[in-house]
Amino acid sequence: MYIALLTYTAPIDEIDYLLAEHAEWMTKQYESGYFLASGGRPGGEGRVVIARPMARGKLDAVLARDPLVLRRMARYQVIDFRCTRTDGGMLAYNEALGEAS
């Protein structure tokens, strides 16, 4: 799995103009099954995305198509980790992750 930290590199008033386009892009990533969860970071400095297991190159290609990244208004830092334990409510994900290992 991956944690992708999106950090804004442009002023928030410029980011605001692209948020609808970014939200549409995010929806497509959920529909494609790439993203599991996302949300804003405290202080409005960016967002956090939890992505399902996939080839790292695939994730990099997906993130590179974010409208904020394409317009150089944000960048991603990706943290790769092996999820070995989850809360019971995420049991289905934990089982799928075990199969992906």
C-alpha positions in Angstrom: 0.0 0.0 0.0 1.0 3.6 -0.3 0.4 6.8 1.6 0.7 9.8 -0.9 1.2 13.2 0.7 0.1 16.0 -1.6 1.7 19.3 -0.7 0.5 22.6 -2.3 3.3 24.6 -3.8 1.2 27.5 -5.0 -0.9 30.0 -3.0 -4.2 28.6 -1.8 -6.2 31.2 -3.9 -4.6 29.7 -7.0 -5.2 26.2 -5.8 -8.9 27.0 -5.3 -9.4 27.5 -9.1 -8.4 23.9 -9.7 -10.1 22.1 -6.8 -13.2 21.1 -8.9 -10.9 19.6 -11.6 -8.8 17.9 -8.9 -12.0 16.5 -7.2 -13.2 15.1 -10.6 -9.8 13.4 -11.1 -9.9 12.0 -7.5 -13.4 10.5 -8.2 -12.0 8.8 -11.3 -9.2 7.2 -9.2 -11.7 5.9 -6.7 -13.8 4.5 -9.5 -10.8 2.8 -11.0 -10.1 1.2 -7.6 -6.7 2.9 -7.1 -7.5 5.0 -4.0 -8.9 3.7 -0.7 -9.2 6.9 1.4 -8.2 10.6 1.2 -8.6 13.8 3.1 -7.2 17.2 3.8 -4.2 17.9 5.9 -4.4 20.2 8.9 -3.7 23.8 8.1 -4.8 23.5 4.4 -1.3 22.6 3.3 -2.4 19.7 1.1 -4.0 16.3 1.2 -3.4 12.6 2.1 -4.3 9.7 -0.1 -4.1 6.0 0.8 -3.7 4.0 -2.3 -4.1 0.2 -2.7 -1.2 -2.0 -3.6 0.0 -1.7 -7.2 3.2 -1.4 -9.1 5.0 1.8 -7.9 5.4 2.9 -11.5 1.6 2.7 -12.0 1.0 4.8 -8.9 3.5 7.4 -10.1 1.8 7.6 -13.5 -1.6 8.0 -11.8 -0.4 10.8 -9.5 1.4 12.6 -12.3 -2.0 13.1 -14.0 -3.4 15.1 -11.0 -4.4 18.5 -12.4 -2.6 20.2 -9.5 0.6 18.4 -10.4 0.3 18.9 -14.1 0.1 22.7 -13.5 3.0 22.5 -11.0 0.8 23.7 -8.1 1.5 20.7 -5.9 3.7 17.7 -5.5 3.4 14.2 -4.1 5.6 12.4 -1.6 4.9 8.7 -1.6 5.5 6.4 1.3 5.4 2.6 0.5 4.4 0.3 3.3 3.4 -3.3 3.8 0.1 -3.3 5.6 0.2 -6.4 7.9 -2.6 -5.4 10.4 -5.9 -3.6 10.2 -8.9 -2.9 12.3 -11.6 -5.5 12.0 -13.7 -3.1 9.9 -11.0 -3.3 7.3 -10.8 -7.1 7.3 -11.7 -7.4 3.6 -8.8 -5.1 2.7 -6.4 -7.0 5.0 -7.3 -10.3 3.3 -6.8 -8.8 -0.1 -3.4 -7.4 1.0 -2.3 -10.8 2.2 -3.1 -12.2 -1.3 -1.1 -9.4 -2.9 2.0 -10.2 -0.9 
